[in-house]
Amino acid sequence: MTITTQSLNFSFIPHHTFNHRQRHHHHHRHLLKPQTKPHAQLSLTTPPSPTSQTTPTTTKVIIIGAGLSGLAAAVRLHSDNIPFLLLDSSDAVGGRVRTDSVDGFLLDRGFQIFITGYPEATKVLDYKALNLQKFYSGAKVYYNGTFHTVADPLRHFTDAIQSLTNPIGSVFDKSLIALTRLRVLTQSDDQLLTADETSTVDLLQRIGFSDSIVDRFFRPFFGGIFFDRELETTSRLFDFIFKCLALGDNTLPANGISAIPNQLAAKLPPSSIILNSKAASIHYSDSTYTVKLTSGEVLTSEYGVIVAVEQPEAVKLLAGELVNFSNYSKETVLLHARSTVCLYFSTERSKVPVNDPVLFINGSGHGIVNNMFFATNVASSYGPPGKALVSVSLIGLYEDESDEDLRVKVIEELGSWFGPDVVSLWTYLRTYRVKFAQPNQCPPTDLKKNPKVGVGLYVCGDYRTSATFDGALVSGREAAEALLKDRSLVRAS
Ligand SMILES: Cc1cc2nc3c(=O)[nH]c(=O)nc-3n(C[C@H](O)[C@H](O)[C@H](O)COP(=O)(O)OP(=O)(O)OC[C@H]3O[C@@H](n4cnc5c(N)ncnc54)[C@H](O)[C@@H]3O)c2cc1C
């Protein structure tokens, strides 16, 4: 039985009070179930009999993938009351932005920071409701056996003055940071994202930064953001992130990083989100798109399909005759992807060596730890009362090493940072290995790719713009707007 043989009746009534926790329970594999809630926007009735006069109706738009880009596309369509179905193969929305709740700890699936200066995020998210908890603006750099503060002079003036003479960089380096800030703040985001590009490390050298500050600060700090300690990532992305950091705070939502996609999902009609449903193929004929699911079920859409899956999946899904979408295979894309490992530990709050909500970065040039922080110092809600959560991040996947080997190495290494007596009290919680954390973003890049790849076929995701929360949100909105424009559905403003 396929869904195309069914009658789908749409009546879109905006519904803003849905509790997303309920949704996750209600929408596991329910494609063929009738929607019985009084506010349901989509209803699927039983298949028409061969003699039935019922004309099969299809949805207007199918969005494949409910990460930030797919959610942003859905929010945009919903603002124009366009019916859609948002599918995801996983058991919840969010894609790479997920949080697990384990024994009272909030474990983000890999270390993620939300920068409030992201321009698109400012427009689509309700920051107040996210209850954002701030990091210290700067970092503590572990170098030569001790910690050195690198502080943002506009936010922590005294710390910044005191740090002028530390060995992380020269006074000249620190003045170059101020000049770089001025340079990026005086350009628009579009200018930064389309400027002439080189690698980040080359840009830093051209600006005149010393090797000391590049190795001790930029490699661990921006390398941690790009998952790329070599800093081969495009200078466009460096400039964009540098500007966002200058304009906003580094934060975590009190309820975990997944609060961000959950907030977007809560704006959508609950019945439009279909979880545990993996798209296997997309077909186009007679002006209609057909999406086949791995379950064998089939969906059709009248206006088109928005593919919002991560790059390797998109390459696979769109392979073949449909469109000339990618010159690379899924394997090639994965080979060049940026990976990370995140290990979590718990300890007693009273035994945490520092109470500041600060990020520690490894500027020593040795070891496997790139950065770490005491998450409960930033957001106490990340742990149960009295317990602290320790988050440690590595760059790369460390495929040849077991979780146990990594745990032992990390504890030994951080023992030299904080003292073996401190880390010996830490209890191991969990390891996350994220193979596809971000796409390769080395030059040459095009951070403003056209979302339209065929008639009625649109593609979005962080690999179309910048591999950030913001880039994903922008690309999702732009894919929806391209579809609306093609269908002349844009509201007269
Ligand atoms: C560990 C980590 C740390 C990060 N840190 C930051 C940070 O600090 N700041 C920042 O700005 N960005 C960060 N990022 C990047 C950011 O998370 C991503 O750029 C963004 O979330 C990508 O969103 P997306 O919608 O493009 O893709 P995804 O989130 O990957 O969403 C794709 C969705 O498609 C679904 N899907 C795939 N195939 C199918 C299919 N065949 N059928 C149906 N559904 C399918 C997947 O289940 C998934 O939900 C980080 C990423 C990771 C992994």
The ligand as an SDF file (V2000), in Angstrom:
LIG
                    3D

 53 58  0  0  0  0  0  0  0  0999 V2000
   29.7050   18.0790   16.9790 C   0  0  0  0  0  0  0  0  0  0  0  0
   29.2670   19.2820   16.1780 C   0  0  0  0  0  0  0  0  0  0  0  0
   29.5390   20.5430   16.6590 C   0  0  0  0  0  0  0  0  0  0  0  0
   29.1260   21.6600   15.9350 C   0  0  0  0  0  0  0  0  0  0  0  0
   29.3340   22.8840   16.4780 N   0  0  0  0  0  0  0  0  0  0  0  0
   28.7900   23.9620   15.9020 C   0  0  0  0  0  0  0  0  0  0  0  0
   28.8480   25.2160   16.5450 C   0  0  0  0  0  0  0  0  0  0  0  0
   29.3830   25.3410   17.6540 O   0  0  0  0  0  0  0  0  0  0  0  0
   28.2920   26.2880   15.9150 N   0  0  0  0  0  0  0  0  0  0  0  0
   27.6940   26.1630   14.7050 C   0  0  0  0  0  0  0  0  0  0  0  0
   27.1990   27.1620   14.1790 O   0  0  0  0  0  0  0  0  0  0  0  0
   27.6160   24.9850   14.0520 N   0  0  0  0  0  0  0  0  0  0  0  0
   28.1390   23.8790   14.6380 C   0  0  0  0  0  0  0  0  0  0  0  0
   28.0530   22.6670   14.0250 N   0  0  0  0  0  0  0  0  0  0  0  0
   27.4920   22.5950   12.6510 C   0  0  0  0  0  0  0  0  0  0  0  0
   25.9720   22.5920   12.6490 C   0  0  0  0  0  0  0  0  0  0  0  0
   25.4890   21.7040   13.6290 O   0  0  0  0  0  0  0  0  0  0  0  0
   25.4980   22.1520   11.2640 C   0  0  0  0  0  0  0  0  0  0  0  0
   26.0670   23.0100   10.3080 O   0  0  0  0  0  0  0  0  0  0  0  0
   23.9790   22.2110   11.0950 C   0  0  0  0  0  0  0  0  0  0  0  0
   23.3120   21.7120   12.2180 O   0  0  0  0  0  0  0  0  0  0  0  0
   23.6010   21.4260    9.8490 C   0  0  0  0  0  0  0  0  0  0  0  0
   22.2040   21.3960    9.6620 O   0  0  0  0  0  0  0  0  0  0  0  0
   21.6000   20.7370    8.3500 P   0  0  0  0  0  0  0  0  0  0  0  0
   20.1400   20.9020    8.4010 O   0  0  0  0  0  0  0  0  0  0  0  0
   22.3270   21.2650    7.1720 O   0  0  0  0  0  0  0  0  0  0  0  0
   21.9960   19.1770    8.4130 O   0  0  0  0  0  0  0  0  0  0  0  0
   21.6730   18.0540    9.4880 P   0  0  0  0  0  0  0  0  0  0  0  0
   21.6030   18.6110   10.8540 O   0  0  0  0  0  0  0  0  0  0  0  0
   22.6880   16.9850    9.2710 O   0  0  0  0  0  0  0  0  0  0  0  0
   20.2280   17.5250    9.0990 O   0  0  0  0  0  0  0  0  0  0  0  0
   20.0000   16.5690    8.0980 C   0  0  0  0  0  0  0  0  0  0  0  0
   18.8270   15.7060    8.5040 C   0  0  0  0  0  0  0  0  0  0  0  0
   18.4790   14.8520    7.4130 O   0  0  0  0  0  0  0  0  0  0  0  0
   18.1050   13.5980    7.9360 C   0  0  0  0  0  0  0  0  0  0  0  0
   18.2570   12.6270    6.8490 N   0  0  0  0  0  0  0  0  0  0  0  0
   19.4010   12.2180    6.2550 C   0  0  0  0  0  0  0  0  0  0  0  0
   19.1370   11.3650    5.2560 N   0  0  0  0  0  0  0  0  0  0  0  0
   17.7850   11.2370    5.2120 C   0  0  0  0  0  0  0  0  0  0  0  0
   16.8980   10.5020    4.3720 C   0  0  0  0  0  0  0  0  0  0  0  0
   17.3550    9.7290    3.3600 N   0  0  0  0  0  0  0  0  0  0  0  0
   15.5670   10.5680    4.6150 N   0  0  0  0  0  0  0  0  0  0  0  0
   15.0910   11.3510    5.6220 C   0  0  0  0  0  0  0  0  0  0  0  0
   15.8930   12.0720    6.4380 N   0  0  0  0  0  0  0  0  0  0  0  0
   17.2230   12.0220    6.2310 C   0  0  0  0  0  0  0  0  0  0  0  0
   19.0360   13.3820    9.1010 C   0  0  0  0  0  0  0  0  0  0  0  0
   18.5010   12.4450   10.0170 O   0  0  0  0  0  0  0  0  0  0  0  0
   19.1160   14.7880    9.6830 C   0  0  0  0  0  0  0  0  0  0  0  0
   18.1530   15.0030   10.6770 O   0  0  0  0  0  0  0  0  0  0  0  0
   28.4600   21.5140   14.7050 C   0  0  0  0  0  0  0  0  0  0  0  0
   28.2010   20.2350   14.2030 C   0  0  0  0  0  0  0  0  0  0  0  0
   28.5830   19.1340   14.9450 C   0  0  0  0  0  0  0  0  0  0  0  0
   28.2460   17.7700   14.4400 C   0  0  0  0  0  0  0  0  0  0  0  0
  1  2  1  0
  2  3  1  0
  2 52  2  0
  3  4  2  0
  4  5  1  0
  4 50  1  0
  5  6  2  0
  6  7  1  0
  6 13  1  0
  7  8  2  0
  7  9  1  0
  9 10  1  0
 10 11  2  0
 10 12  1  0
 12 13  2  0
 13 14  1  0
 14 15  1  0
 14 50  1  0
 15 16  1  0
 16 17  1  0
 16 18  1  0
 18 19  1  0
 18 20  1  0
 20 21  1  0
 20 22  1  0
 22 23  1  0
 23 24  1  0
 24 25  2  0
 24 26  1  0
 24 27  1  0
 27 28  1  0
 28 29  2  0
 28 30  1  0
 28 31  1  0
 31 32  1  0
 32 33  1  0
 33 34  1  0
 33 48  1  0
 34 35  1  0
 35 36  1  0
 35 46  1  0
 36 37  1  0
 36 45  1  0
 37 38  2  0
 38 39  1  0
 39 40  1  0
 39 45  2  0
 40 41  1  0
 40 42  2  0
 42 43  1  0
 43 44  2  0
 44 45  1  0
 46 47  1  0
 46 48  1  0
 48 49  1  0
 50 51  2  0
 51 52  1  0
 52 53  1  0
M  END
$$$$
